[in-house]
Amino acid sequence: MNKSLISFNTSYAIDVQWLDSNSEMWFYGIPVCGEPCSAFNDLFLAQYADESITVSPITRLDVKELGLLDQLTTKYIFIDSAIYHPLEQRIYFSLGEAEINPSGFEFLYSTDLDGNLRLETDIATLDLQSQFPTQIIQIIYNPADNNLYLVTYTDGIGSDSLIGRISLLRLIQDQGVEQLYTYDFNRVDEATNRFITSIKLSPDGQYFGIGLSSSALTGVGNLVVFDLPQSRLLIEQETLRQVCEVFWSEDSTQVIYTQTDNSACMGRFDNQPINRLVAYDVRANTSQVLFEDKETPFFFLTGE
């Protein structure tokens, strides 16, 4: 196996993904540019040929060209989630402000590999019950039905603004998004908020598993499972410990999650020491502890 060190000429590369050709990959990261950069990050294409890598920008996001300058209240616009649709050969990505504020914006854009942008829909105003914009937490491509799904979060719902709302949306081409389900949950208190730690689609494309945890060191957690074909909430389990990472068994019958006893979950995309591994059978509606060590935290590695 030949190994090579690749320099992307960016401050860092996020979410590097191969394209179908296996000689091209795309990612988003911070561009190396002089101040002021109009975007905190951009999309890039890396092409491998003749044992060398050529990196070129797919997008050069600019608030003026996008018509967002008057709406921008912070310094940068920001890509927080992106996914490639293999049939359309387009990259779909969220675009919002680098800092969340009541007047902020959040859009779903897409681009082909030549950088031709297309505005798909405005996400920020999806839920008018909150003063805060709805945020795209994750964009997921489902190969089972070739659809794109969005998991969004809206803060500050309710008269006391202590309700968080998770929405599951399906993108419909040229029509925006279809809301499949919403899930409301209470914060623990004003100073300790629950947040999404993990989002995973089952291998058969039927279920979404979502983990929720408290920002407190010893807070409760939630395991939430949505049934896509039925557009319904299948499982809502509150646990005595935080739910950190969520995974699925190969046959999609068990959703597996990790828990930590003495530290807060680090959030999406972060691996961390854990104390417990639990499997929940979505058909039998039962759970069992697969492994537990209260004294010595361990790491759980998957083949993902």
C-alpha positions as CSV (number, residue, x, y, z in Angstrom):
1,M,0.0,0.0,0.0
2,N,1.4,3.4,-1.0
3,K,1.1,6.1,1.5
4,S,1.4,9.8,0.8
5,L,0.9,13.0,2.9
6,I,-1.6,15.3,1.2
7,S,-1.6,19.0,1.7
8,F,-5.0,20.6,1.0
9,N,-3.8,24.2,1.3
10,T,-6.5,24.9,3.8
11,S,-6.4,25.6,7.6
12,Y,-8.1,22.3,8.1
13,A,-10.3,19.9,6.1
14,I,-13.7,18.7,7.4
15,D,-15.7,15.6,6.3
16,V,-13.5,14.4,3.5
17,Q,-15.6,12.1,1.2
18,W,-14.6,10.2,-1.9
19,L,-16.6,10.6,-5.1
20,D,-17.7,7.7,-7.3
21,S,-14.6,7.8,-9.5
22,N,-12.3,6.9,-6.5
23,S,-9.8,9.4,-7.8
24,E,-11.6,12.5,-6.5
25,M,-12.6,13.6,-3.1
26,W,-14.4,16.6,-1.8
27,F,-14.4,18.4,1.6
28,Y,-15.1,21.7,3.3
29,G,-12.6,23.6,5.2
30,I,-11.2,27.0,6.0
31,P,-9.6,28.6,2.9
32,V,-6.2,30.2,3.1
33,C,-7.0,33.8,2.2
34,G,-6.2,37.3,3.3
35,E,-8.5,39.1,5.6
36,P,-11.4,39.6,5.4
37,C,-12.5,36.2,4.3
38,S,-16.2,36.4,3.4
39,A,-16.8,32.8,4.4
40,F,-15.5,30.9,7.4
41,N,-15.2,27.8,5.1
42,D,-15.7,26.7,1.5
43,L,-16.1,23.5,-0.5
44,F,-13.0,22.0,-2.2
45,L,-12.3,19.3,-4.7
46,A,-9.2,17.2,-4.5
47,Q,-8.2,15.2,-7.6
48,Y,-5.7,12.4,-7.6
49,A,-3.7,11.7,-10.8
50,D,-0.1,10.7,-11.6
51,E,0.6,10.1,-7.9
52,S,-0.1,13.7,-7.0
53,I,-3.1,15.6,-5.6
54,T,-4.5,18.8,-7.0
55,V,-6.8,20.8,-4.8
56,S,-9.1,23.4,-6.2
57,P,-12.1,25.4,-4.7
58,I,-15.6,24.3,-5.7
59,T,-17.2,27.4,-4.1
60,R,-16.0,30.9,-3.3
61,L,-18.8,31.9,-1.1
62,D,-19.3,35.6,-0.9
63,V,-22.0,37.4,1.1
64,K,-22.4,40.2,-1.4
65,E,-22.8,37.8,-4.4
66,L,-25.3,35.7,-2.4
67,G,-27.3,38.9,-1.4
68,L,-26.8,38.2,2.3
69,L,-24.7,41.2,3.3
70,D,-27.6,43.1,4.7
71,Q,-28.7,40.1,6.8
72,L,-25.3,39.3,8.2
73,T,-24.9,40.3,11.8
74,T,-21.7,38.4,12.5
75,K,-18.4,38.3,10.7
76,Y,-18.7,35.1,8.6
77,I,-21.0,32.8,6.8
78,F,-20.5,29.1,7.7
79,I,-21.0,25.6,6.3
80,D,-22.0,23.2,9.1
81,S,-23.2,20.1,7.2
82,A,-22.7,18.9,3.7
83,I,-23.4,15.7,1.7
84,Y,-23.0,14.5,-1.9
85,H,-25.9,13.2,-3.9
86,P,-24.5,10.6,-6.2
87,L,-27.4,10.5,-8.7
88,E,-27.7,14.3,-9.0
89,Q,-23.9,14.7,-8.7
90,R,-24.4,17.7,-6.5
91,I,-23.2,18.7,-3.0
92,Y,-25.9,19.9,-0.7
93,F,-24.8,22.0,2.2
94,S,-26.1,24.3,5.0
95,L,-25.2,27.9,5.0
96,G,-25.7,30.1,8.0
97,E,-24.0,32.5,10.3
98,A,-21.0,31.5,12.3
99,E,-22.7,32.6,15.5
100,I,-26.4,31.9,16.3
101,N,-28.5,35.0,17.1
102,P,-32.2,35.8,16.9
103,S,-32.0,37.6,13.6
104,G,-29.7,35.0,12.0
105,F,-30.2,33.1,8.7
106,E,-29.9,29.5,7.7
107,F,-30.2,28.2,4.1
108,L,-29.9,24.9,2.2
109,Y,-27.8,25.3,-0.9
110,S,-26.4,22.9,-3.5
111,T,-23.7,23.1,-6.0
112,D,-22.3,20.9,-8.8
113,L,-18.6,20.2,-8.9
114,D,-18.1,23.3,-11.1
115,G,-19.3,25.6,-8.4
116,N,-22.7,26.4,-9.9
117,L,-24.8,27.3,-6.8
118,R,-28.5,26.8,-6.4
119,L,-30.6,28.0,-3.4
120,E,-32.8,25.1,-2.3
121,T,-34.8,26.5,0.5
122,D,-34.8,28.9,3.5
123,I,-34.6,26.9,6.7
124,A,-34.3,29.7,9.3
125,T,-38.0,30.7,9.1
126,L,-39.3,27.1,9.2
127,D,-40.6,27.4,12.7
128,L,-42.1,30.8,13.5
129,Q,-42.8,29.9,17.2
130,S,-39.2,30.8,18.1
131,Q,-37.2,34.0,17.8
132,F,-34.1,31.9,16.9
133,P,-33.5,30.6,13.4
134,T,-34.0,26.9,12.7
135,Q,-30.6,25.3,12.2
136,I,-29.6,22.4,10.0
137,I,-27.9,19.9,12.3
138,Q,-27.2,17.2,9.6
139,I,-28.0,16.4,6.0
140,I,-28.3,12.7,5.2
141,Y,-28.5,10.9,1.9
142,N,-30.6,7.8,2.0
143,P,-29.5,5.2,-0.7
144,A,-32.6,3.2,0.0
145,D,-34.9,5.8,-1.6
146,N,-32.3,8.2,-3.0
147,N,-33.8,11.1,-1.0
148,L,-32.1,13.7,1.1
149,Y,-33.2,14.2,4.7
150,L,-32.5,17.1,7.0
151,V,-32.4,17.0,10.8
152,T,-33.0,20.5,12.2
153,Y,-33.1,22.1,15.6
154,T,-35.0,25.1,16.8
155,D,-34.3,26.6,20.2
156,G,-36.4,28.8,22.4
157,I,-39.9,27.2,21.7
158,G,-42.7,28.0,24.1
159,S,-43.8,30.8,26.3
160,D,-40.8,30.3,28.6
161,S,-38.4,29.6,25.7
162,L,-37.2,26.4,27.4
163,I,-38.4,23.9,24.7
164,G,-36.1,22.6,22.0
165,R,-37.5,21.2,18.8
166,I,-36.0,18.6,16.5
167,S,-37.6,18.3,13.0
168,L,-37.1,15.6,10.4
169,L,-37.5,16.9,6.9
170,R,-37.4,15.4,3.4
171,L,-36.1,17.6,0.5
172,I,-38.5,17.6,-2.5
173,Q,-36.9,18.9,-5.6
174,D,-38.1,22.4,-6.6
175,Q,-40.7,22.4,-3.8
176,G,-38.6,22.9,-0.7
177,V,-38.9,20.6,2.3
178,E,-41.6,18.3,3.6
179,Q,-41.8,18.1,7.4
180,L,-42.2,14.5,8.4
181,Y,-42.1,14.8,12.2
182,T,-41.2,17.1,15.0
183,Y,-40.0,16.2,18.5
184,D,-40.1,18.6,21.4
185,F,-38.1,18.2,24.5
186,N,-37.6,20.2,27.7
187,R,-34.3,21.7,28.8
188,V,-33.1,20.5,32.2
189,D,-33.1,24.1,33.4
190,E,-32.1,27.5,32.0
191,A,-28.4,26.9,32.5
192,T,-28.3,23.3,31.4
193,N,-29.5,22.5,28.0
194,R,-29.9,19.2,26.2
195,F,-28.3,18.9,22.9
196,I,-28.0,16.5,19.9
197,T,-24.9,14.3,20.3
198,S,-25.4,11.8,17.4
199,I,-27.5,11.2,14.3
200,K,-27.4,7.9,12.5
201,L,-29.4,6.4,9.6
202,S,-30.0,2.6,9.9
203,P,-28.3,0.5,7.1
204,D,-31.7,-0.4,5.6
205,G,-32.7,3.3,5.4
206,Q,-35.8,2.8,7.5
207,Y,-34.8,4.4,10.9
208,F,-33.1,7.5,12.2
209,G,-31.5,7.1,15.6
210,I,-30.8,10.4,17.5
211,G,-29.0,10.8,20.8
212,L,-29.6,13.6,23.2
213,S,-27.6,14.6,26.3
214,S,-27.4,17.3,28.9
215,S,-24.5,19.7,29.1
216,A,-24.2,18.9,32.8
217,L,-21.6,16.4,33.8
218,T,-24.2,14.0,35.3
219,G,-27.4,14.7,33.3
220,V,-30.1,12.5,31.8
221,G,-30.1,11.6,28.1
222,N,-32.6,10.5,25.5
223,L,-32.6,7.9,22.7
224,V,-35.1,8.9,19.9
225,V,-35.8,6.7,16.9
226,F,-37.9,7.9,13.9
227,D,-39.6,5.4,11.5
228,L,-39.2,6.9,8.0
229,P,-41.7,4.9,6.0
230,Q,-44.4,5.5,8.7
231,S,-43.3,9.1,9.4
232,R,-43.7,8.5,13.1
233,L,-41.8,8.4,16.4
234,L,-40.9,4.7,17.1
235,I,-38.9,5.0,20.3
236,E,-38.5,7.6,23.0
237,Q,-36.3,6.3,25.9
238,E,-35.1,8.6,28.7
239,T,-32.0,7.2,30.3
240,L,-30.4,7.9,33.7
241,R,-27.1,8.7,32.0
242,Q,-26.2,10.7,28.9
243,V,-26.5,9.2,25.4
244,C,-23.3,10.0,23.5
245,E,-22.8,8.1,20.3
246,V,-25.4,6.2,18.4
247,F,-24.8,3.3,16.0
248,W,-26.8,0.5,14.2
249,S,-26.4,-3.2,13.9
250,E,-25.9,-4.4,10.3
251,D,-29.4,-5.9,10.2
252,S,-31.0,-2.6,11.5
253,T,-32.7,-4.4,14.3
254,Q,-30.7,-2.9,17.1
255,V,-29.7,0.7,17.8
256,I,-26.5,0.8,20.0
257,Y,-25.5,3.8,22.1
258,T,-22.7,4.7,24.4
259,Q,-22.9,6.4,27.8
260,T,-20.5,8.2,30.1
261,D,-20.8,8.6,33.8
262,N,-18.5,11.3,34.9
263,S,-18.1,13.7,32.0
264,A,-20.3,15.5,29.5
265,C,-20.7,14.1,26.0
266,M,-18.5,15.9,23.6
267,G,-21.1,16.1,20.8
268,R,-21.3,15.0,17.2
269,F,-18.2,13.7,15.4
270,D,-16.2,13.3,18.6
271,N,-15.0,10.0,20.0
272,Q,-14.5,10.0,23.8
273,P,-14.0,7.7,26.8
274,I,-17.2,5.9,27.8
275,N,-18.4,3.7,30.6
276,R,-21.3,1.7,29.0
277,L,-22.4,0.2,25.7
278,V,-26.2,-0.4,25.4
279,A,-28.2,-2.2,22.7
280,Y,-31.9,-1.4,22.1
281,D,-33.9,-3.8,20.0
282,V,-36.3,-1.7,17.9
283,R,-38.6,-4.6,17.2
284,A,-38.8,-6.2,20.7
285,N,-38.7,-2.8,22.5
286,T,-36.1,-4.1,24.9
287,S,-32.6,-3.0,25.9
288,Q,-29.6,-4.7,27.3
289,V,-26.2,-3.6,28.5
290,L,-23.5,-5.1,26.3
291,F,-20.5,-3.9,28.2
292,E,-19.9,-1.8,31.3
293,D,-16.9,-0.6,33.3
294,K,-17.7,2.1,35.9
295,E,-14.1,2.4,37.0
296,T,-12.1,2.5,33.8
297,P,-13.6,4.4,30.8
298,F,-12.9,2.8,27.4
299,F,-13.2,3.8,23.7
300,F,-15.7,2.2,21.3
301,L,-14.5,1.9,17.7
302,T,-16.7,1.0,14.7
303,G,-16.1,0.2,11.1
304,E,-17.8,3.3,9.9
